[in-house]
């Protein structure tokens, strides 16, 4: 599948690439989402049936839309999906979108590998969002339980904008949520 909106549906550097969300990746994504519910807005485990339905009924139709409200991608290393990411809350008029993503949990355990993957991911999403979709601003929300994640965002030109105090309830306590943004120059 490909987004009608993009003239190029594959973005590459070294062994990394970004492609439109592939059907074959949805089961890994479901597994990663279910393993990392504490950092997502997801409140219950997903089933295979729900994941297939989501892909077929909500994602596939967006590939044909002229201006989809969300766009989903697979982030690959050597053609194997290691992350899943999406642009959501897309506002074409104001040229902005929210960036969300989920990572293969095995790759997050190695801090150096996670930083390398994450930095390359940011490099490639800037190409997609700025050069192909012409967004002026990309923002992301991170729960304040991920210091390495926040450090990597800031190292790669995402700027801390504000803190939403006691914004989410995780493990029986309220956690702050941080907003970072990147503005295309």
BELCORMO-V571842 format. One record per helix or strand of 2 or more residues. SS is the DSSP state (A for helix, B for strand). FROM is the first residue (numbers start at 1). TO is the last residue. If there is no record, write none. Layout:
ss:SS from:FROM to:TO
ss:SS from:FROM to:TO
//
This chain:
ss:B from:10 to:13
ss:B from:16 to:20
ss:A from:23 to:35
ss:A from:37 to:39
ss:A from:48 to:64
ss:B from:71 to:77
ss:B from:80 to:91
ss:B from:96 to:103
ss:A from:105 to:108
ss:A from:111 to:132
ss:B from:137 to:143
ss:A from:147 to:155
ss:B from:159 to:170
ss:B from:173 to:183
//
